[in-house]
């Protein structure tokens, strides 16, 4: 099961990189939009994060329940924002900044909590 765990962690990190990278690219754009990297990164990060939590719970790995709930809620909120705003040609800069800050805050919770 270590192999599955490591593959899920890798997938989760790649999804985070796609989401953050897609958002950072759009910060310099004249008309920012939700790009494919952000959309797929958000979904994969959410699903792989939940899968990691289920895997840890299955094998009785002790995790901070509060941290996991906060991370899951933040990831779900980011995914919701990305999915709902994907259909628009352009999104407000404030929304893009909010998504970027939430992604960074989610990473901070993972590392610092």
DRENLUMZA-534502 format. One record per residue: x, y, z of N, C-alpha, C in turn; residue number from 1. Coordinates in pm, 1 decimal. Each point is the difference from the previous one (the first is absolute). Layout:
% residues N
pt nu=X | nv=Y | nw=Z | cau=X | cav=Y | caw=Z | cu=X | cv=Y | cw=Z | num=NUM
...
This chain:
% residues 113
pt nu=81.1 | nv=-119.7 | nw=0.0 | cau=-81.1 | cav=119.7 | caw=0.0 | cu=85.3 | cv=125.8 | cw=0.0 | num=1
pt nu=128.8 | nv=-13.5 | nw=32.2 | cau=87.2 | cav=117.1 | caw=-5.3 | cu=9.2 | cv=56.4 | cw=-140.7 | num=2
pt nu=0.5 | nv=-88.1 | nw=-97.9 | cau=8.4 | cav=45.6 | caw=-139.2 | cu=-123.4 | cv=82.3 | cw=-35.9 | num=3
pt nu=-117.4 | nv=-47.1 | nw=39.7 | cau=-124.2 | cav=72.6 | caw=-27.4 | cu=2.4 | cv=135.5 | cw=69.3 | num=4
pt nu=44.5 | nv=1.9 | nw=124.4 | cau=8.4 | cav=125.4 | caw=74.8 | cu=93.1 | cv=98.6 | cw=-69.0 | num=5
pt nu=117.1 | nv=-46.6 | nw=-39.5 | cau=96.5 | cav=89.0 | caw=-64.6 | cu=-50.9 | cv=49.6 | cw=-135.4 | num=6
pt nu=-67.1 | nv=-85.3 | nw=-74.2 | cau=-56.5 | cav=42.7 | caw=-128.1 | cu=-110.9 | cv=103.4 | cw=19.4 | num=7
pt nu=-81.4 | nv=-18.3 | nw=102.9 | cau=-104.5 | cav=98.2 | caw=29.2 | cu=59.5 | cv=133.5 | cw=43.7 | num=8
pt nu=105.5 | nv=-4.0 | nw=80.0 | cau=66.4 | cav=124.2 | caw=40.7 | cu=58.1 | cv=71.2 | cw=-122.0 | num=9
pt nu=63.2 | nv=-75.4 | nw=-88.6 | cau=54.5 | cav=58.7 | caw=-122.4 | cu=-110.8 | cv=62.8 | cw=-84.4 | num=10
pt nu=-109.2 | nv=-71.6 | nw=-16.6 | cau=-113.2 | cav=51.8 | caw=-76.3 | cu=-55.8 | cv=127.0 | cw=64.0 | num=11
pt nu=-9.2 | nv=0.5 | nw=131.7 | cau=-50.5 | cav=116.0 | caw=73.2 | cu=92.6 | cv=120.9 | cw=-19.9 | num=12
pt nu=129.7 | nv=-21.9 | nw=5.6 | cau=95.6 | cav=109.7 | caw=-19.5 | cu=-1.7 | cv=53.2 | cw=-143.0 | num=13
pt nu=-11.5 | nv=-88.3 | nw=-96.8 | cau=-7.5 | cav=43.6 | caw=-140.0 | cu=-128.4 | cv=80.4 | cw=-23.3 | num=14
pt nu=-109.4 | nv=-43.7 | nw=58.9 | cau=-126.2 | cav=73.3 | caw=-13.0 | cu=10.1 | cv=137.8 | cw=64.1 | num=15
pt nu=62.7 | nv=7.4 | nw=117.4 | cau=21.3 | cav=129.0 | caw=65.4 | cu=84.2 | cv=91.2 | cw=-88.5 | num=16
pt nu=105.0 | nv=-55.0 | nw=-59.1 | cau=86.7 | cav=79.7 | caw=-87.2 | cu=-76.4 | cv=50.1 | cw=-122.2 | num=17
pt nu=-85.3 | nv=-83.6 | nw=-57.8 | cau=-79.6 | cav=41.8 | caw=-115.7 | cu=-97.1 | cv=110.8 | cw=37.9 | num=18
pt nu=-65.1 | nv=-15.2 | nw=113.5 | cau=-96.1 | cav=100.4 | caw=45.5 | cu=68.6 | cv=132.5 | cw=29.3 | num=19
pt nu=107.6 | nv=-4.0 | nw=76.4 | cau=70.6 | cav=123.3 | caw=34.0 | cu=67.3 | cv=60.5 | cw=-123.0 | num=20
pt nu=62.4 | nv=-81.7 | nw=-81.4 | cau=64.8 | cav=50.3 | caw=-121.1 | cu=-99.1 | cv=63.1 | cw=-95.8 | num=21
pt nu=-114.4 | nv=-63.8 | nw=-17.7 | cau=-103.8 | cav=57.2 | caw=-85.6 | cu=-50.1 | cv=133.2 | cw=51.2 | num=22
pt nu=-14.2 | nv=11.3 | nw=130.8 | cau=-45.1 | cav=126.3 | caw=59.0 | cu=106.2 | cv=108.3 | cw=-13.6 | num=23
pt nu=125.7 | nv=-35.5 | nw=23.2 | cau=107.2 | cav=99.4 | caw=-10.7 | cu=15.9 | cv=50.2 | cw=-143.1 | num=24
pt nu=-17.9 | nv=-86.4 | nw=-97.2 | cau=6.1 | cav=42.3 | caw=-140.6 | cu=-110.8 | cv=101.1 | cw=-29.2 | num=25
pt nu=-116.9 | nv=-23.5 | nw=53.9 | cau=-113.0 | cav=88.7 | caw=-26.9 | cu=12.0 | cv=134.6 | cw=71.2 | num=26
pt nu=78.8 | nv=8.4 | nw=105.2 | cau=17.0 | cav=128.0 | caw=70.1 | cu=60.7 | cv=106.0 | cw=-90.7 | num=27
pt nu=80.0 | nv=-40.2 | nw=-96.8 | cau=63.2 | cav=94.8 | caw=-91.8 | cu=-83.6 | cv=26.1 | cw=-124.7 | num=28
pt nu=-107.7 | nv=-72.4 | nw=-15.5 | cau=-83.3 | cav=12.6 | caw=-119.0 | cu=-86.2 | cv=125.9 | cw=7.3 | num=29
pt nu=-24.9 | nv=60.8 | nw=-116.5 | cau=-85.8 | cav=118.8 | caw=-5.0 | cu=-144.4 | cv=-35.7 | cw=34.4 | num=30
pt nu=-44.3 | nv=-115.5 | nw=-45.2 | cau=-134.1 | cav=-49.1 | caw=31.2 | cu=12.8 | cv=-140.1 | cw=58.7 | num=31
pt nu=14.3 | nv=-9.2 | nw=132.0 | cau=21.8 | cav=-131.8 | caw=61.7 | cu=-121.3 | cv=-91.3 | cw=-17.0 | num=32
pt nu=29.4 | nv=-127.6 | nw=-10.2 | cau=-104.6 | cav=-100.9 | caw=-13.7 | cu=39.0 | cv=-123.3 | cw=80.7 | num=33
pt nu=-94.8 | nv=-88.7 | nw=15.7 | cau=28.9 | cav=-129.3 | caw=61.7 | cu=48.3 | cv=-91.1 | cw=-112.2 | num=34
pt nu=127.5 | nv=-34.4 | nw=2.6 | cau=54.5 | cav=-82.8 | caw=-107.7 | cu=-12.2 | cv=-149.1 | cw=34.5 | num=35
pt nu=35.7 | nv=-82.7 | nw=-96.4 | cau=-13.7 | cav=-145.2 | caw=17.0 | cu=88.4 | cv=-52.9 | cw=112.6 | num=36
pt nu=118.4 | nv=58.0 | nw=16.3 | cau=89.6 | cav=-45.3 | caw=107.7 | cu=-64.4 | cv=22.5 | cw=136.2 | num=37
pt nu=-66.0 | nv=113.7 | nw=16.8 | cau=-67.0 | cav=28.2 | caw=126.9 | cu=-116.9 | cv=-95.4 | cw=22.6 | num=38
pt nu=-78.4 | nv=-22.5 | nw=-105.0 | cau=-117.1 | cav=-87.1 | caw=12.5 | cu=40.0 | cv=-143.1 | cw=35.6 | num=39
pt nu=90.7 | nv=-56.1 | nw=-77.0 | cau=41.0 | cav=-138.3 | caw=25.4 | cu=81.2 | cv=-11.2 | cw=128.8 | num=40
pt nu=82.7 | nv=99.4 | nw=28.0 | cau=77.1 | cav=-0.5 | caw=123.8 | cu=-88.9 | cv=2.6 | cw=123.0 | num=41
pt nu=-106.1 | nv=81.4 | nw=-4.7 | cau=-91.8 | cav=8.9 | caw=114.2 | cu=-70.3 | cv=-133.0 | cw=24.3 | num=42
pt nu=-50.3 | nv=-61.5 | nw=-107.1 | cau=-70.2 | cav=-127.7 | caw=15.4 | cu=92.4 | cv=-110.3 | cw=49.5 | num=43
pt nu=116.9 | nv=-9.6 | nw=-61.6 | cau=92.5 | cav=-107.4 | caw=37.8 | cu=51.6 | cv=20.6 | cw=142.2 | num=44
pt nu=26.5 | nv=124.6 | nw=38.6 | cau=45.8 | cav=27.6 | caw=136.5 | cu=-106.9 | cv=-39.2 | cw=102.0 | num=45
pt nu=-125.0 | nv=32.4 | nw=-29.1 | cau=-108.6 | cav=-35.0 | caw=91.9 | cu=-15.8 | cv=-151.7 | cw=11.5 | num=46
pt nu=-6.5 | nv=-67.1 | nw=-112.3 | cau=-21.9 | cav=-145.7 | caw=1.0 | cu=119.1 | cv=-73.6 | cw=61.4 | num=47
pt nu=122.0 | nv=39.8 | nw=-36.7 | cau=117.2 | cav=-68.7 | caw=55.8 | cu=16.3 | cv=30.8 | cw=148.6 | num=48
pt nu=-37.3 | nv=120.2 | nw=42.2 | cau=5.9 | cav=33.0 | caw=142.2 | cu=-96.2 | cv=-84.0 | cw=82.5 | num=49
pt nu=-121.2 | nv=-14.8 | nw=-50.3 | cau=-97.9 | cav=-84.7 | caw=69.3 | cu=46.4 | cv=-145.7 | cw=-0.8 | num=50
pt nu=56.8 | nv=-43.9 | nw=-111.4 | cau=50.7 | cav=-138.0 | caw=-7.5 | cu=112.9 | cv=-22.4 | cw=100.2 | num=51
pt nu=87.6 | nv=98.5 | nw=15.5 | cau=107.6 | cav=-11.6 | caw=99.3 | cu=-56.1 | cv=-7.3 | cw=141.1 | num=52
pt nu=-103.6 | nv=78.2 | nw=27.5 | cau=-62.1 | cav=-0.2 | caw=132.1 | cu=-64.9 | cv=-136.4 | cw=26.7 | num=53
pt nu=-70.1 | nv=-53.6 | nw=-98.3 | cau=-63.6 | cav=-131.4 | caw=15.1 | cu=105.9 | cv=-108.0 | cw=19.6 | num=54
pt nu=107.0 | nv=7.5 | nw=-76.7 | cau=108.1 | cav=-97.7 | caw=12.6 | cu=63.6 | cv=6.2 | cw=139.3 | num=55
pt nu=22.3 | nv=120.7 | nw=49.4 | cau=58.4 | cav=15.3 | caw=133.6 | cu=-94.7 | cv=-53.3 | cw=106.9 | num=56
pt nu=-129.0 | nv=27.9 | nw=-15.8 | cau=-98.1 | cav=-47.1 | caw=97.5 | cu=-12.6 | cv=-152.3 | cw=-3.8 | num=57
pt nu=12.0 | nv=-56.9 | nw=-117.2 | cau=-9.9 | cav=-145.3 | caw=-14.9 | cu=112.3 | cv=-71.7 | cw=73.8 | num=58
pt nu=118.4 | nv=58.4 | nw=-2.2 | cau=115.8 | cav=-63.8 | caw=63.3 | cu=35.1 | cv=62.0 | cw=134.9 | num=59
pt nu=-96.8 | nv=65.1 | nw=61.8 | cau=12.5 | cav=55.2 | caw=135.4 | cu=119.2 | cv=93.3 | cw=17.1 | num=60
pt nu=24.4 | nv=82.5 | nw=-99.2 | cau=103.7 | cav=102.4 | caw=11.4 | cu=-62.1 | cv=119.2 | cw=70.9 | num=61
pt nu=67.8 | nv=48.7 | nw=103.0 | cau=-54.0 | cav=110.9 | caw=78.6 | cu=21.7 | cv=131.5 | cw=-73.3 | num=62
pt nu=-109.7 | nv=67.0 | nw=-30.4 | cau=3.0 | cav=131.2 | caw=-63.3 | cu=-81.0 | cv=96.6 | cw=84.3 | num=63
pt nu=31.0 | nv=126.8 | nw=-11.6 | cau=-79.6 | cav=101.6 | caw=67.0 | cu=-133.2 | cv=12.9 | cw=-73.6 | num=64
pt nu=-107.5 | nv=-36.7 | nw=67.5 | cau=-131.4 | cav=5.7 | caw=-63.0 | cu=-34.9 | cv=142.8 | cw=-39.8 | num=65
pt nu=32.4 | nv=95.2 | nw=85.5 | cau=-30.4 | cav=140.2 | caw=-30.9 | cu=73.3 | cv=45.8 | cw=-125.8 | num=66
pt nu=126.6 | nv=-35.5 | nw=-11.2 | cau=77.7 | cav=39.4 | caw=-118.0 | cu=-57.0 | cv=-63.9 | cw=-125.9 | num=67
pt nu=-39.3 | nv=-124.6 | nw=8.4 | cau=-53.8 | cav=-68.3 | caw=-117.1 | cu=-134.7 | cv=59.0 | cw=-42.3 | num=68
pt nu=-82.5 | nv=34.4 | nw=96.7 | cau=-129.3 | cav=61.6 | caw=-32.6 | cu=21.5 | cv=137.1 | cw=-63.3 | num=69
pt nu=90.3 | nv=79.6 | nw=57.0 | cau=28.8 | cav=132.8 | caw=-56.1 | cu=54.5 | cv=-12.8 | cw=-141.5 | num=70
pt nu=94.9 | nv=-91.0 | nw=-20.6 | cau=57.0 | cav=-18.7 | caw=-133.7 | cu=-105.6 | cv=-46.1 | cw=-100.4 | num=71
pt nu=-83.9 | nv=-92.3 | nw=39.9 | cau=-102.7 | cav=-50.4 | caw=-91.0 | cu=-101.1 | cv=108.6 | cw=-34.4 | num=72
pt nu=-41.4 | nv=77.5 | nw=99.5 | cau=-95.0 | cav=108.2 | caw=-26.6 | cu=61.1 | cv=107.6 | cw=-89.2 | num=73
pt nu=125.7 | nv=35.1 | nw=25.3 | cau=65.6 | cav=99.9 | caw=-84.1 | cu=14.2 | cv=-50.9 | cw=-142.7 | num=74
pt nu=39.6 | nv=-123.3 | nw=-15.0 | cau=16.0 | cav=-58.1 | caw=-133.0 | cu=-134.3 | cv=-9.7 | cw=-72.3 | num=75
pt nu=-104.0 | nv=-36.7 | nw=71.8 | cau=-133.5 | cav=-7.8 | caw=-60.3 | cu=-48.4 | cv=138.3 | cw=-42.0 | num=76
pt nu=28.0 | nv=101.8 | nw=81.0 | cau=-40.8 | cav=136.5 | caw=-33.3 | cu=74.8 | cv=50.8 | cw=-123.0 | num=77
pt nu=129.7 | nv=-26.9 | nw=-7.0 | cau=78.6 | cav=39.6 | caw=-117.9 | cu=-53.6 | cv=-71.2 | cw=-123.7 | num=78
pt nu=-27.2 | nv=-128.6 | nw=11.7 | cau=-53.7 | cav=-75.4 | caw=-113.8 | cu=-134.9 | cv=56.6 | cw=-43.0 | num=79
pt nu=-83.7 | nv=34.4 | nw=95.2 | cau=-129.9 | cav=59.6 | caw=-31.3 | cu=17.2 | cv=132.9 | cw=-74.1 | num=80
pt nu=88.9 | nv=85.2 | nw=49.5 | cau=24.8 | cav=128.3 | caw=-66.7 | cu=52.0 | cv=-19.9 | cw=-142.0 | num=81
pt nu=90.7 | nv=-93.2 | nw=-16.3 | cau=58.4 | cav=-25.1 | caw=-132.1 | cu=-105.3 | cv=-55.9 | cw=-95.5 | num=82
pt nu=-77.1 | nv=-96.8 | nw=44.2 | cau=-99.5 | cav=-63.3 | caw=-87.1 | cu=-109.9 | cv=99.2 | cw=-38.6 | num=83
pt nu=-49.1 | nv=76.7 | nw=95.8 | cau=-109.3 | cav=92.8 | caw=-29.6 | cu=42.9 | cv=115.3 | cw=-89.9 | num=84
pt nu=126.2 | nv=38.2 | nw=4.5 | cau=46.3 | cav=114.0 | caw=-78.9 | cu=73.3 | cv=-40.2 | cw=-127.1 | num=85
pt nu=7.5 | nv=-128.1 | nw=-28.8 | cau=67.2 | cav=-48.3 | caw=-121.0 | cu=-73.0 | cv=44.9 | cw=-126.7 | num=86
pt nu=-129.9 | nv=14.3 | nw=6.3 | cau=-78.9 | cav=30.3 | caw=-119.4 | cu=12.7 | cv=144.7 | cw=-46.2 | num=87
pt nu=53.8 | nv=87.8 | nw=84.9 | cau=11.4 | cav=140.8 | caw=-36.5 | cu=127.3 | cv=24.6 | cw=-79.9 | num=88
pt nu=-9.2 | nv=89.6 | nw=-96.8 | cau=115.7 | cav=34.0 | caw=-82.2 | cu=107.8 | cv=66.5 | cw=84.5 | num=89
pt nu=-42.1 | nv=83.0 | nw=94.3 | cau=94.0 | cav=70.5 | caw=86.8 | cu=-57.8 | cv=3.5 | cw=141.1 | num=90
pt nu=88.3 | nv=-1.7 | nw=99.2 | cau=-44.8 | cav=7.2 | caw=139.3 | cu=62.6 | cv=122.8 | cw=65.3 | num=91
pt nu=-61.4 | nv=51.9 | nw=106.4 | cau=58.8 | cav=115.4 | caw=69.0 | cu=135.8 | cv=-35.2 | cw=62.2 | num=92
pt nu=88.0 | nv=97.5 | nw=2.5 | cau=133.0 | cav=-20.8 | caw=58.5 | cu=-8.6 | cv=-36.6 | cw=148.0 | num=93
pt nu=-96.3 | nv=56.3 | nw=69.3 | cau=-16.6 | cav=-31.4 | caw=141.6 | cu=-30.9 | cv=-146.7 | cw=22.8 | num=94
pt nu=-81.8 | nv=-57.1 | nw=-86.7 | cau=-32.0 | cav=-143.0 | caw=10.4 | cu=123.7 | cv=-84.6 | cw=-25.2 | num=95
pt nu=78.1 | nv=37.9 | nw=-99.6 | cau=123.1 | cav=-73.8 | caw=-28.9 | cu=97.5 | cv=9.3 | cw=117.3 | num=96
pt nu=10.8 | nv=117.4 | nw=59.3 | cau=87.2 | cav=15.4 | caw=117.8 | cu=-50.9 | cv=-84.4 | cw=116.6 | num=97
pt nu=-131.9 | nv=-2.8 | nw=18.4 | cau=-57.9 | cav=-81.8 | caw=106.8 | cu=32.8 | cv=-147.6 | cw=-20.8 | num=98
pt nu=-16.8 | nv=-48.7 | nw=-121.9 | cau=31.4 | cav=-139.9 | caw=-29.8 | cu=147.5 | cv=-27.9 | cw=27.5 | num=99
pt nu=87.3 | nv=90.1 | nw=-45.0 | cau=144.3 | cav=-18.0 | caw=20.9 | cu=34.2 | cv=-1.9 | cw=148.5 | num=100
pt nu=-56.5 | nv=92.7 | nw=75.9 | cau=28.0 | cav=4.6 | caw=144.1 | cu=-55.1 | cv=-122.9 | cw=72.2 | num=101
pt nu=-116.5 | nv=-47.7 | nw=-41.1 | cau=-55.3 | cav=-120.4 | caw=62.5 | cu=85.3 | cv=-123.2 | cw=-29.1 | num=102
pt nu=53.4 | nv=-8.2 | nw=-121.1 | cau=88.4 | cav=-112.3 | caw=-34.2 | cu=126.4 | cv=5.9 | cw=85.4 | num=103
pt nu=57.2 | nv=118.9 | nw=14.3 | cau=119.6 | cav=14.8 | caw=83.8 | cu=-31.0 | cv=-27.4 | cw=147.0 | num=104
pt nu=-116.6 | nv=44.0 | nw=46.6 | cau=-39.4 | cav=-26.3 | caw=138.5 | cu=-20.7 | cv=-149.6 | cw=23.4 | num=105
pt nu=-55.1 | nv=-68.3 | nw=-99.0 | cau=-18.7 | cav=-144.7 | caw=10.0 | cu=134.8 | cv=-70.6 | cw=13.1 | num=106
pt nu=96.7 | nv=44.7 | nw=-77.7 | cau=135.2 | cav=-57.5 | caw=10.2 | cu=62.1 | cv=32.1 | cw=135.6 | num=107
pt nu=-24.5 | nv=120.2 | nw=50.1 | cau=53.9 | cav=38.2 | caw=130.8 | cu=-59.1 | cv=-86.5 | cw=110.8 | num=108
pt nu=-128.3 | nv=-28.8 | nw=-8.3 | cau=-62.8 | cav=-87.3 | caw=99.7 | cu=63.2 | cv=-138.6 | cw=-5.6 | num=109
pt nu=25.5 | nv=-49.1 | nw=-120.1 | cau=59.8 | cav=-133.3 | caw=-14.8 | cu=139.5 | cv=-6.5 | cw=59.7 | num=110
pt nu=75.8 | nv=105.8 | nw=-16.1 | cau=139.8 | cav=-2.3 | caw=43.7 | cu=15.1 | cv=42.3 | cw=145.8 | num=111
pt nu=-73.0 | nv=100.9 | nw=41.7 | cau=24.2 | cav=61.1 | caw=130.6 | cu=-88.3 | cv=-52.2 | cw=112.6 | num=112
pt nu=-111.3 | nv=-65.4 | nw=-30.2 | cau=-90.4 | cav=-42.8 | caw=107.1 | cu=44.3 | cv=-134.5 | cw=52.7 | num=113
